[in-house]
Amino acid sequence: MIQANRLTKTFGSGGSMVRALKEVDLSIARGEMISIVGPSGCGKTTLLHVLSGIELPTEGTVLIDGFDLYGAAEKVRSAFRLNKTGFVFQSFHLIPVLNALENVALPLIGQGVPTKKANEKAKIALTQVGLGDKLNARPTELSGGQNQRIAIARAIVSDPVVLWADEPTGALDSETSEQIVGLLRHINETMGTTIVMVTHDKSIAAQSDRTIRMENGRIIDHGEAGAER
């Protein structure tokens, strides 16, 4: 499903150059739920950003469902990300002046889906994450856990082939964190969505199919399928 080869990412130049990723190879099977863990500054968020197309690699290739992410023109790559992938951030990234329904419908409208149909699909996605009764609520009227559920609904509304999650429980208390990772697990199991998640929480990572461990820009342990649960 996801195949990365010799991914290298550098920042700066000369004496101030930092190699955040060092020739990383990675394979993820369709339908896997993967956690990426490691100490602060080890490169795990950079890896997620390069795998998902948020940041360009200095070198290397990424194939997602057969699509050559960095062999495509920027416009084609952006369209692939919009139509085929979803992203959940630690800080939610919701638009405060829009209600839950409008926030979730936004990616579909960006794809050119008519507003009525986008709203219908957004309502279904919000119901899937347990917020079918909060369609008209704005982010400031809801809890952190509810806002993250809206963000997850927005990420799955386009039926993505892969869902990227960058510290999705980092801003939440432990009880809410368990609920959110349980929701992600449910989406993975019922929808078959491949999920790749960065987390610092070992208990959250343990609920994945496999945990990938990073250190100093490299993967030091690819994990064993089925070993985490």
MITORKE-680194 format. One line per 3 residues: number of its first residue (from 0); their letters; for each residue x, y, z of N, C-alpha, C, O. Coordinates in nm, 2 decimals, decimal comma. Layout:
% MITORKE-680194
NUM) A) X Y Z X Y Z X Y Z X Y Z ~ ...
//
This chain:
% MITORKE-680194
0) MIQ) 0,08 -0,12 0,00 0,00 0,00 0,00 0,09 0,13 0,00 0,07 0,22 -0,08 ~ 0,18 0,13 0,09 0,28 0,24 0,10 0,42 0,19 0,09 0,45 0,10 0,17 ~ 0,50 0,24 0,00 0,63 0,20 -0,01 0,72 0,32 -0,02 0,71 0,40 -0,12
3) ANR) 0,81 0,34 0,07 0,91 0,45 0,07 1,05 0,39 0,06 1,08 0,29 0,12 ~ 1,13 0,45 -0,03 1,26 0,40 -0,05 1,37 0,52 -0,04 1,36 0,62 -0,10 ~ 1,46 0,49 0,05 1,58 0,58 0,06 1,54 0,73 0,09 1,60 0,82 0,03
6) LTK) 1,44 0,75 0,17 1,40 0,89 0,20 1,50 0,96 0,28 1,54 0,92 0,39 ~ 1,54 1,07 0,23 1,64 1,16 0,30 1,58 1,30 0,30 1,52 1,35 0,20 ~ 1,59 1,37 0,41 1,54 1,50 0,42 1,64 1,59 0,50 1,67 1,55 0,62
9) TFG) 1,69 1,69 0,44 1,78 1,78 0,51 1,73 1,92 0,52 1,65 1,96 0,43 ~ 1,76 1,99 0,62 1,73 2,13 0,65 1,85 2,21 0,66 1,95 2,16 0,72 ~ 1,85 2,33 0,60 1,97 2,41 0,61 2,08 2,37 0,51 2,06 2,28 0,43
12) SGG) 2,20 2,43 0,53 2,31 2,40 0,44 2,44 2,42 0,51 2,44 2,49 0,61 ~ 2,55 2,37 0,45 2,68 2,39 0,51 2,69 2,34 0,65 2,64 2,23 0,68 ~ 2,75 2,41 0,73 2,77 2,37 0,87 2,65 2,36 0,95 2,65 2,30 1,06
15) SMV) 2,54 2,43 0,91 2,41 2,43 0,98 2,32 2,33 0,93 2,20 2,32 0,98 ~ 2,36 2,24 0,84 2,27 2,14 0,78 2,23 2,03 0,88 2,32 1,98 0,95 ~ 2,11 2,00 0,88 2,06 1,90 0,97 1,99 1,79 0,88 1,91 1,82 0,79
18) RAL) 2,03 1,66 0,90 1,97 1,55 0,82 1,86 1,49 0,91 1,89 1,41 1,00 ~ 1,74 1,53 0,89 1,63 1,48 0,97 1,59 1,34 0,93 1,54 1,27 1,02 ~ 1,60 1,30 0,81 1,58 1,16 0,76 1,70 1,11 0,69 1,76 1,19 0,61
21) KEV) 1,74 0,99 0,72 1,86 0,93 0,66 1,84 0,80 0,59 1,85 0,69 0,65 ~ 1,80 0,81 0,46 1,79 0,70 0,37 1,69 0,59 0,43 1,72 0,48 0,45 ~ 1,57 0,64 0,47 1,47 0,56 0,53 1,39 0,47 0,43 1,34 0,52 0,33
24) DLS) 1,38 0,34 0,45 1,30 0,25 0,37 1,19 0,20 0,46 1,20 0,18 0,58 ~ 1,07 0,20 0,40 0,95 0,16 0,48 0,84 0,10 0,39 0,82 0,15 0,28 ~ 0,78 -0,01 0,44 0,67 -0,07 0,37 0,55 -0,09 0,47 0,57 -0,13 0,58
27) IAR) 0,43 -0,05 0,42 0,31 -0,06 0,50 0,20 -0,13 0,42 0,17 -0,08 0,31 ~ 0,14 -0,23 0,47 0,05 -0,31 0,40 -0,09 -0,24 0,40 -0,12 -0,16 0,49 ~ -0,17 -0,27 0,31 -0,31 -0,22 0,30 -0,39 -0,26 0,43 -0,38 -0,38 0,46
30) GEM) -0,45 -0,17 0,49 -0,53 -0,20 0,61 -0,46 -0,20 0,74 -0,52 -0,23 0,84 ~ -0,33 -0,18 0,74 -0,25 -0,18 0,86 -0,28 -0,05 0,94 -0,30 0,06 0,88 ~ -0,27 -0,06 1,07 -0,27 0,06 1,16 -0,13 0,07 1,22 -0,09 -0,02 1,30
33) ISI) -0,05 0,17 1,18 0,09 0,18 1,22 0,11 0,30 1,31 0,06 0,40 1,29 ~ 0,19 0,28 1,42 0,24 0,39 1,50 0,39 0,41 1,48 0,47 0,31 1,47 ~ 0,43 0,54 1,47 0,57 0,57 1,46 0,61 0,64 1,59 0,55 0,74 1,63
36) VGP) 0,71 0,59 1,66 0,75 0,64 1,79 0,90 0,67 1,79 0,97 0,62 1,71 ~ 0,94 0,74 1,90 1,08 0,77 1,91 1,10 0,90 1,99 1,00 0,97 2,01 ~ 1,22 0,93 2,03 1,24 1,05 2,11 1,22 1,18 2,04 1,22 1,18 1,91
39) SGC) 1,20 1,29 2,11 1,18 1,42 2,04 1,30 1,45 1,95 1,41 1,44 1,99 ~ 1,27 1,49 1,83 1,37 1,53 1,73 1,43 1,41 1,66 1,53 1,43 1,58 ~ 1,37 1,29 1,67 1,42 1,18 1,60 1,39 1,17 1,45 1,44 1,10 1,37
42) GKT) 1,29 1,25 1,41 1,25 1,26 1,27 1,11 1,20 1,24 1,08 1,19 1,12 ~ 1,04 1,16 1,34 0,91 1,09 1,32 0,81 1,18 1,25 0,74 1,13 1,16 ~ 0,79 1,30 1,29 0,70 1,39 1,23 0,74 1,43 1,09 0,66 1,44 1,00
45) TLL) 0,87 1,45 1,07 0,93 1,47 0,94 0,90 1,36 0,84 0,86 1,38 0,73 ~ 0,91 1,24 0,89 0,88 1,12 0,81 0,73 1,12 0,77 0,70 1,09 0,66 ~ 0,64 1,15 0,87 0,50 1,15 0,84 0,47 1,26 0,73 0,39 1,23 0,64
48) HVL) 0,53 1,37 0,74 0,51 1,48 0,65 0,56 1,45 0,51 0,50 1,49 0,41 ~ 0,67 1,38 0,50 0,73 1,34 0,37 0,64 1,23 0,31 0,62 1,23 0,19 ~ 0,60 1,13 0,39 0,52 1,02 0,34 0,39 1,08 0,29 0,33 1,02 0,19
51) SGI) 0,33 1,18 0,35 0,20 1,23 0,31 0,21 1,34 0,21 0,10 1,38 0,16 ~ 0,32 1,39 0,18 0,33 1,49 0,07 0,33 1,63 0,13 0,33 1,73 0,05 ~ 0,33 1,65 0,26 0,33 1,79 0,31 0,47 1,85 0,29 0,47 1,97 0,26
54) ELP) 0,57 1,77 0,31 0,71 1,82 0,28 0,78 1,74 0,17 0,76 1,62 0,17 ~ 0,85 1,80 0,08 0,92 1,73 -0,02 1,05 1,67 0,04 1,12 1,73 0,12 ~ 1,08 1,55 0,00 1,21 1,49 0,04 1,33 1,55 -0,03 1,31 1,60 -0,15
57) TEG) 1,44 1,54 0,03 1,56 1,58 -0,05 1,60 1,48 -0,15 1,64 1,51 -0,26 ~ 1,58 1,35 -0,11 1,60 1,24 -0,20 1,50 1,13 -0,16 1,44 1,13 -0,05 ~ 1,48 1,04 -0,25 1,39 0,92 -0,22 1,26 0,92 -0,29 1,22 1,02 -0,36
60) TVL) 1,19 0,81 -0,28 1,06 0,80 -0,35 0,95 0,75 -0,25 0,98 0,68 -0,15 ~ 0,83 0,78 -0,28 0,71 0,73 -0,20 0,60 0,69 -0,30 0,56 0,77 -0,39 ~ 0,56 0,56 -0,29 0,45 0,51 -0,37 0,33 0,49 -0,27 0,35 0,42 -0,17
63) IDG) 0,21 0,54 -0,30 0,09 0,52 -0,22 -0,02 0,46 -0,32 -0,06 0,53 -0,41 ~ -0,05 0,34 -0,29 -0,15 0,27 -0,37 -0,12 0,28 -0,52 -0,20 0,29 -0,61 ~ 0,01 0,26 -0,55 0,06 0,26 -0,68 0,09 0,40 -0,74 0,15 0,41 -0,85
66) FDL) 0,06 0,51 -0,67 0,08 0,64 -0,72 0,22 0,69 -0,67 0,25 0,69 -0,55 ~ 0,30 0,74 -0,77 0,43 0,79 -0,74 0,42 0,93 -0,69 0,41 1,03 -0,77 ~ 0,42 0,95 -0,56 0,39 1,08 -0,50 0,48 1,19 -0,55 0,44 1,30 -0,58
69) YGA) 0,61 1,16 -0,56 0,71 1,27 -0,60 0,75 1,26 -0,74 0,84 1,33 -0,79 ~ 0,69 1,16 -0,82 0,72 1,16 -0,96 0,61 1,24 -1,04 0,62 1,25 -1,16 ~ 0,51 1,29 -0,96 0,40 1,36 -1,02 0,42 1,51 -1,01 0,50 1,56 -0,92
72) AEK) 0,36 1,59 -1,10 0,37 1,73 -1,09 0,30 1,78 -0,96 0,21 1,71 -0,91 ~ 0,33 1,89 -0,91 0,28 1,94 -0,78 0,13 1,95 -0,78 0,06 1,91 -0,68 ~ 0,07 1,99 -0,89 -0,08 2,00 -0,90 -0,14 1,86 -0,89 -0,24 1,85 -0,83
75) VRS) -0,08 1,77 -0,96 -0,14 1,63 -0,95 -0,12 1,57 -0,81 -0,21 1,50 -0,76 ~ 0,00 1,60 -0,75 0,02 1,55 -0,62 -0,08 1,61 -0,52 -0,13 1,54 -0,43 ~ -0,10 1,74 -0,53 -0,20 1,80 -0,44 -0,34 1,75 -0,46 -0,41 1,73 -0,36
78) AFR) -0,38 1,72 -0,58 -0,51 1,66 -0,61 -0,52 1,52 -0,55 -0,62 1,48 -0,49 ~ -0,41 1,44 -0,56 -0,41 1,31 -0,50 -0,43 1,32 -0,34 -0,51 1,24 -0,29 ~ -0,36 1,41 -0,28 -0,37 1,42 -0,14 -0,51 1,46 -0,10 -0,56 1,41 0,00
81) LNK) -0,57 1,55 -0,17 -0,70 1,60 -0,14 -0,81 1,49 -0,15 -0,90 1,48 -0,07 ~ -0,79 1,41 -0,26 -0,90 1,31 -0,30 -0,87 1,18 -0,23 -0,97 1,10 -0,21 ~ -0,75 1,14 -0,20 -0,72 1,00 -0,16 -0,66 0,99 -0,02 -0,65 0,87 0,03
84) TGF) -0,63 1,10 0,05 -0,57 1,09 0,18 -0,65 1,18 0,28 -0,71 1,28 0,24 ~ -0,63 1,15 0,41 -0,69 1,24 0,51 -0,58 1,26 0,61 -0,49 1,18 0,63 ~ -0,59 1,38 0,69 -0,49 1,41 0,78 -0,55 1,46 0,91 -0,64 1,55 0,91
87) VFQ) -0,51 1,41 1,02 -0,55 1,45 1,16 -0,43 1,51 1,23 -0,33 1,45 1,25 ~ -0,45 1,64 1,28 -0,34 1,71 1,34 -0,36 1,71 1,50 -0,48 1,70 1,54 ~ -0,26 1,74 1,57 -0,27 1,75 1,72 -0,36 1,87 1,75 -0,44 1,86 1,85
90) SFH) -0,35 1,98 1,68 -0,42 2,10 1,71 -0,55 2,12 1,63 -0,60 2,23 1,62 ~ -0,60 2,01 1,58 -0,73 2,00 1,51 -0,74 2,08 1,38 -0,79 2,02 1,28 ~ -0,69 2,20 1,37 -0,69 2,28 1,25 -0,83 2,30 1,19 -0,85 2,29 1,07
93) LIP) -0,93 2,32 1,28 -1,06 2,35 1,24 -1,08 2,50 1,21 -1,00 2,58 1,27 ~ -1,17 2,54 1,13 -1,20 2,68 1,11 -1,30 2,73 1,21 -1,42 2,68 1,20 ~ -1,26 2,82 1,30 -1,35 2,85 1,41 -1,49 2,92 1,37 -1,58 2,90 1,45
96) VLN) -1,49 2,99 1,26 -1,62 3,05 1,22 -1,72 2,96 1,15 -1,83 2,99 1,12 ~ -1,67 2,83 1,12 -1,76 2,73 1,06 -1,81 2,63 1,16 -1,73 2,60 1,26 ~ -1,93 2,58 1,14 -1,98 2,48 1,23 -1,92 2,34 1,20 -1,85 2,33 1,10
99) ALE) -1,96 2,24 1,27 -1,90 2,11 1,25 -1,93 2,06 1,11 -1,84 2,01 1,04 ~ -2,05 2,07 1,07 -2,09 2,03 0,93 -2,01 2,10 0,82 -1,96 2,03 0,73 ~ -1,99 2,23 0,84 -1,92 2,30 0,74 -1,77 2,27 0,73 -1,71 2,26 0,63
102) NVA) -1,71 2,25 0,85 -1,57 2,21 0,86 -1,55 2,07 0,79 -1,45 2,06 0,72 ~ -1,64 1,98 0,81 -1,62 1,84 0,76 -1,65 1,84 0,60 -1,59 1,77 0,53 ~ -1,74 1,92 0,56 -1,78 1,93 0,42 -1,67 2,00 0,33 -1,67 1,98 0,21
105) LPL) -1,59 2,08 0,40 -1,49 2,16 0,33 -1,41 2,09 0,23 -1,39 2,14 0,11 ~ -1,34 1,97 0,26 -1,26 1,90 0,16 -1,34 1,86 0,04 -1,29 1,86 -0,07 ~ -1,46 1,82 0,06 -1,55 1,78 -0,05 -1,58 1,89 -0,15 -1,57 1,88 -0,27
108) IGQ) -1,61 2,01 -0,09 -1,64 2,13 -0,17 -1,51 2,17 -0,24 -1,52 2,21 -0,36 ~ -1,39 2,15 -0,18 -1,27 2,17 -0,25 -1,24 2,08 -0,37 -1,17 2,12 -0,46 ~ -1,31 1,96 -0,37 -1,30 1,87 -0,48 -1,40 1,90 -0,59 -1,40 1,84 -0,69
111) GVP) -1,49 2,00 -0,56 -1,59 2,03 -0,66 -1,72 1,96 -0,64 -1,81 1,96 -0,72 ~ -1,74 1,89 -0,52 -1,87 1,82 -0,49 -1,97 1,93 -0,46 -1,94 2,02 -0,39 ~ -2,09 1,92 -0,52 -2,20 2,02 -0,49 -2,22 2,03 -0,34 -2,21 1,93 -0,26
114) TKK) -2,26 2,15 -0,29 -2,27 2,17 -0,15 -2,37 2,08 -0,08 -2,34 2,02 0,03 ~ -2,48 2,05 -0,14 -2,59 1,97 -0,08 -2,53 1,83 -0,06 -2,55 1,77 0,05 ~ -2,47 1,77 -0,16 -2,41 1,64 -0,15 -2,30 1,63 -0,05 -2,28 1,54 0,03
117) ANE) -2,21 1,74 -0,05 -2,10 1,75 0,05 -2,16 1,75 0,19 -2,10 1,68 0,28 ~ -2,26 1,82 0,21 -2,32 1,83 0,35 -2,38 1,70 0,39 -2,38 1,66 0,51 ~ -2,44 1,62 0,29 -2,50 1,49 0,32 -2,39 1,40 0,37 -2,40 1,32 0,47
120) KAK) -2,28 1,40 0,29 -2,17 1,31 0,33 -2,10 1,35 0,46 -2,06 1,27 0,54 ~ -2,09 1,48 0,49 -2,04 1,53 0,61 -2,12 1,49 0,73 -2,07 1,45 0,84 ~ -2,25 1,49 0,71 -2,34 1,45 0,82 -2,32 1,30 0,85 -2,32 1,26 0,97
123) IAL) -2,30 1,22 0,75 -2,28 1,07 0,77 -2,15 1,06 0,85 -2,14 0,98 0,94 ~ -2,04 1,13 0,80 -1,91 1,12 0,87 -1,92 1,16 1,02 -1,86 1,09 1,10 ~ -1,99 1,27 1,05 -2,00 1,31 1,18 -2,08 1,21 1,27 -2,05 1,19 1,39
126) TQV) -2,18 1,15 1,21 -2,26 1,05 1,28 -2,16 0,93 1,31 -2,18 0,87 1,41 ~ -2,07 0,89 1,21 -1,98 0,78 1,23 -1,89 0,81 1,35 -1,85 0,71 1,42 ~ -1,86 0,93 1,38 -1,77 0,96 1,49 -1,84 1,00 1,62 -1,78 1,05 1,72
129) GLG) -1,98 0,98 1,62 -2,06 1,01 1,74 -2,10 1,15 1,76 -2,13 1,19 1,87 ~ -2,10 1,23 1,65 -2,13 1,37 1,67 -2,25 1,41 1,58 -2,26 1,53 1,53 ~ -2,34 1,32 1,55 -2,45 1,35 1,46 -2,55 1,45 1,52 -2,63 1,51 1,45
132) DKL) -2,53 1,48 1,65 -2,62 1,58 1,72 -2,55 1,71 1,74 -2,60 1,80 1,80 ~ -2,43 1,73 1,68 -2,35 1,85 1,70 -2,32 1,92 1,56 -2,22 1,99 1,55 ~ -2,41 1,90 1,46 -2,38 1,95 1,33 -2,36 2,10 1,32 -2,28 2,15 1,25
135) NAR) -2,44 2,17 1,40 -2,44 2,32 1,40 -2,35 2,38 1,50 -2,34 2,51 1,51 ~ -2,28 2,30 1,58 -2,19 2,36 1,68 -2,06 2,40 1,62 -2,00 2,34 1,53 ~ -2,01 2,51 1,67 -1,88 2,56 1,63 -1,77 2,51 1,72 -1,80 2,47 1,84
138) PTE) -1,64 2,51 1,68 -1,53 2,45 1,76 -1,52 2,51 1,90 -1,49 2,44 1,99 ~ -1,55 2,64 1,92 -1,54 2,70 2,05 -1,64 2,66 2,14 -1,63 2,68 2,26 ~ -1,75 2,59 2,09 -1,86 2,54 2,18 -1,84 2,40 2,22 -1,93 2,34 2,29
141) LSG) -1,73 2,33 2,17 -1,71 2,19 2,20 -1,58 2,17 2,27 -1,49 2,25 2,28 ~ -1,57 2,04 2,33 -1,45 2,00 2,40 -1,34 1,97 2,30 -1,36 1,96 2,18 ~ -1,22 1,95 2,36 -1,11 1,91 2,27 -1,13 1,78 2,21 -1,10 1,76 2,09
144) GQN) -1,19 1,68 2,28 -1,21 1,55 2,23 -1,32 1,56 2,11 -1,30 1,49 2,01 ~ -1,42 1,64 2,13 -1,52 1,66 2,03 -1,46 1,72 1,90 -1,49 1,68 1,79 ~ -1,37 1,82 1,92 -1,31 1,88 1,81 -1,22 1,79 1,73 -1,21 1,79 1,61
147) QRI) -1,15 1,70 1,81 -1,07 1,60 1,74 -1,16 1,50 1,66 -1,12 1,45 1,56 ~ -1,28 1,47 1,71 -1,37 1,38 1,64 -1,42 1,45 1,51 -1,43 1,39 1,41 ~ -1,44 1,58 1,52 -1,47 1,66 1,39 -1,36 1,65 1,29 -1,38 1,63 1,18
150) AIA) -1,23 1,67 1,34 -1,12 1,66 1,26 -1,10 1,52 1,19 -1,07 1,51 1,08 ~ -1,14 1,42 1,27 -1,13 1,28 1,21 -1,24 1,26 1,11 -1,22 1,20 1,00 ~ -1,36 1,32 1,14 -1,47 1,31 1,04 -1,43 1,38 0,91 -1,46 1,33 0,80
153) RAI) -1,37 1,49 0,92 -1,32 1,57 0,80 -1,22 1,48 0,73 -1,21 1,49 0,60 ~ -1,13 1,41 0,80 -1,03 1,33 0,74 -1,08 1,21 0,66 -1,03 1,16 0,57 ~ -1,20 1,15 0,71 -1,25 1,03 0,65 -1,37 1,06 0,55 -1,42 0,97 0,49
156) VSD) -1,41 1,18 0,54 -1,53 1,21 0,46 -1,51 1,18 0,31 -1,61 1,16 0,24 ~ -1,39 1,18 0,27 -1,36 1,15 0,12 -1,33 1,00 0,10 -1,29 0,97 -0,01 ~ -1,35 0,92 0,20 -1,32 0,78 0,19 -1,17 0,76 0,15 -1,15 0,70 0,05
159) PVV) -1,07 0,81 0,23 -0,93 0,81 0,19 -0,88 0,66 0,19 -0,92 0,58 0,26 ~ -0,77 0,64 0,11 -0,71 0,51 0,11 -0,61 0,51 0,23 -0,58 0,40 0,28 ~ -0,57 0,62 0,28 -0,48 0,63 0,39 -0,51 0,75 0,48 -0,54 0,86 0,43
162) LWA) -0,50 0,73 0,61 -0,53 0,84 0,70 -0,40 0,86 0,78 -0,35 0,77 0,85 ~ -0,35 0,99 0,77 -0,23 1,02 0,85 -0,27 1,09 0,98 -0,36 1,17 0,98 ~ -0,20 1,07 1,09 -0,24 1,13 1,22 -0,11 1,17 1,29 -0,02 1,08 1,32
165) DEP) -0,09 1,30 1,31 0,03 1,35 1,38 -0,01 1,39 1,53 -0,07 1,49 1,55 ~ 0,03 1,30 1,62 0,00 1,32 1,76 -0,15 1,35 1,78 -0,18 1,45 1,84 ~ -0,24 1,27 1,74 -0,38 1,30 1,74 -0,43 1,31 1,88 -0,54 1,36 1,91
168) TGA) -0,36 1,25 1,98 -0,41 1,26 2,12 -0,32 1,35 2,21 -0,34 1,36 2,33 ~ -0,22 1,42 2,14 -0,13 1,50 2,22 -0,18 1,61 2,30 -0,12 1,65 2,40 ~ -0,30 1,67 2,26 -0,36 1,78 2,33 -0,48 1,74 2,42 -0,55 1,82 2,47
171) LDS) -0,49 1,60 2,44 -0,61 1,55 2,51 -0,57 1,48 2,64 -0,45 1,43 2,66 ~ -0,66 1,47 2,74 -0,64 1,40 2,86 -0,64 1,25 2,83 -0,68 1,21 2,72 ~ -0,60 1,17 2,93 -0,58 1,02 2,90 -0,70 0,95 2,87 -0,71 0,87 2,78
174) ETS) -0,81 0,99 2,93 -0,94 0,92 2,90 -0,99 0,95 2,76 -1,03 0,86 2,69 ~ -0,98 1,08 2,73 -1,02 1,12 2,59 -0,93 1,06 2,49 -0,98 1,03 2,38 ~ -0,80 1,05 2,52 -0,71 0,99 2,43 -0,74 0,85 2,39 -0,73 0,81 2,28
177) EQI) -0,78 0,77 2,50 -0,82 0,64 2,47 -0,95 0,63 2,38 -0,96 0,54 2,30 ~ -1,04 0,72 2,40 -1,16 0,73 2,32 -1,12 0,76 2,17 -1,18 0,69 2,08 ~ -1,03 0,85 2,15 -0,99 0,89 2,01 -0,92 0,78 1,94 -0,94 0,75 1,83
180) VGL) -0,82 0,71 2,01 -0,75 0,60 1,95 -0,84 0,48 1,92 -0,83 0,41 1,83 ~ -0,94 0,47 2,01 -1,04 0,36 1,99 -1,12 0,39 1,87 -1,16 0,30 1,79 ~ -1,16 0,52 1,84 -1,23 0,56 1,73 -1,15 0,53 1,60 -1,20 0,48 1,50
183) LRH) -1,02 0,57 1,60 -0,93 0,54 1,49 -0,92 0,39 1,46 -0,92 0,35 1,35 ~ -0,91 0,31 1,57 -0,91 0,17 1,55 -1,03 0,11 1,49 -1,03 0,03 1,40 ~ -1,15 0,17 1,53 -1,28 0,13 1,48 -1,28 0,16 1,33 -1,33 0,08 1,25
186) INE) -1,24 0,28 1,29 -1,23 0,32 1,15 -1,15 0,23 1,07 -1,18 0,18 0,96 ~ -1,03 0,20 1,12 -0,94 0,10 1,06 -1,00 -0,03 1,03 -0,99 -0,09 0,93 ~ -1,07 -0,08 1,13 -1,13 -0,22 1,13 -1,26 -0,23 1,04 -1,28 -0,32 0,97
189) TMG) -1,34 -0,12 1,05 -1,47 -0,13 0,98 -1,46 -0,08 0,84 -1,53 -0,12 0,75 ~ -1,37 0,02 0,81 -1,36 0,08 0,68 -1,24 0,03 0,60 -1,23 0,05 0,48 ~ -1,15 -0,04 0,67 -1,03 -0,09 0,61 -0,93 0,02 0,57 -0,84 -0,01 0,49
192) TTI) -0,94 0,13 0,64 -0,85 0,25 0,61 -0,72 0,22 0,67 -0,70 0,19 0,79 ~ -0,61 0,24 0,59 -0,48 0,23 0,64 -0,45 0,36 0,72 -0,48 0,47 0,67 ~ -0,39 0,34 0,84 -0,37 0,45 0,93 -0,22 0,45 0,97 -0,17 0,35 1,02
195) VMV) -0,16 0,57 0,95 -0,02 0,59 1,00 -0,02 0,70 1,10 -0,05 0,81 1,06 ~ 0,02 0,67 1,22 0,01 0,77 1,33 0,14 0,79 1,40 0,21 0,69 1,43 ~ 0,18 0,91 1,42 0,29 0,95 1,51 0,24 0,97 1,65 0,14 1,04 1,67
198) THD) 0,30 0,91 1,75 0,26 0,93 1,89 0,38 0,92 1,98 0,48 0,85 1,95 ~ 0,38 0,99 2,09 0,48 0,98 2,19 0,43 0,89 2,31 0,51 0,86 2,40 ~ 0,30 0,85 2,30 0,24 0,77 2,41 0,25 0,62 2,37 0,19 0,57 2,28
201) KSI) 0,32 0,55 2,45 0,34 0,40 2,43 0,21 0,32 2,44 0,20 0,23 2,37 ~ 0,13 0,37 2,53 0,00 0,29 2,55 -0,09 0,31 2,43 -0,17 0,22 2,39 ~ -0,08 0,43 2,36 -0,15 0,45 2,24 -0,09 0,37 2,12 -0,17 0,31 2,05
204) AAQ) 0,04 0,37 2,12 0,11 0,29 2,01 0,08 0,15 2,02 0,07 0,08 1,92 ~ 0,06 0,10 2,15 0,04 -0,05 2,17 -0,09 -0,10 2,11 -0,11 -0,22 2,10 ~ -0,18 0,00 2,07 -0,31 -0,04 2,02 -0,30 -0,05 1,86 -0,40 -0,09 1,80
207) SDR) -0,19 -0,03 1,81 -0,17 -0,04 1,66 -0,13 -0,18 1,63 -0,11 -0,27 1,71 ~ -0,13 -0,21 1,50 -0,09 -0,35 1,45 0,06 -0,36 1,46 0,11 -0,47 1,49 ~ 0,13 -0,25 1,45 0,28 -0,25 1,44 0,33 -0,12 1,49 0,27 -0,01 1,45
210) TIR) 0,44 -0,12 1,56 0,51 0,01 1,60 0,64 0,02 1,54 0,73 -0,07 1,55 ~ 0,66 0,13 1,47 0,79 0,16 1,41 0,87 0,25 1,50 0,82 0,36 1,53 ~ 0,99 0,22 1,53 1,07 0,30 1,62 1,18 0,37 1,55 1,25 0,31 1,47
213) MEN) 1,19 0,50 1,57 1,29 0,58 1,51 1,39 0,64 1,61 1,36 0,66 1,73 ~ 1,51 0,66 1,56 1,62 0,73 1,64 1,71 0,79 1,54 1,77 0,73 1,45 ~ 1,74 0,92 1,57 1,84 1,00 1,49 1,82 0,99 1,34 1,91 0,97 1,27
216) GRI) 1,69 1,00 1,30 1,66 1,01 1,15 1,65 0,88 1,08 1,64 0,87 0,96 ~ 1,66 0,77 1,16 1,66 0,63 1,10 1,55 0,55 1,17 1,52 0,57 1,29 ~ 1,50 0,45 1,10 1,42 0,35 1,16 1,51 0,24 1,22 1,59 0,18 1,15
219) IDH) 1,49 0,22 1,35 1,57 0,12 1,41 1,50 -0,01 1,44 1,56 -0,11 1,47 ~ 1,36 -0,01 1,43 1,28 -0,13 1,45 1,15 -0,11 1,37 1,08 -0,02 1,39 ~ 1,13 -0,20 1,27 1,01 -0,19 1,19 0,89 -0,26 1,25 0,78 -0,25 1,20
222) GEA) 0,91 -0,32 1,37 0,81 -0,39 1,44 0,77 -0,52 1,37 0,81 -0,55 1,26 ~ 0,69 -0,59 1,44 0,64 -0,72 1,39 0,49 -0,72 1,38 0,42 -0,69 1,48 ~ 0,44 -0,75 1,26 0,29 -0,74 1,24 0,22 -0,83 1,34 0,26 -0,95 1,36
225) GAE) 0,12 -0,77 1,41 0,04 -0,84 1,50 0,10 -0,85 1,64 0,04 -0,91 1,73 ~ 0,22 -0,79 1,66 0,29 -0,80 1,79 0,24 -0,70 1,89 0,26 -0,72 2,01 ~ 0,18 -0,59 1,85 0,14 -0,49 1,94 0,01 -0,51 2,02 0,00 -0,46 2,13
228) R) -0,08 -0,59 1,96 -0,21 -0,60 2,02 -0,23 -0,74 2,08 -0,34 -0,77 2,14
//
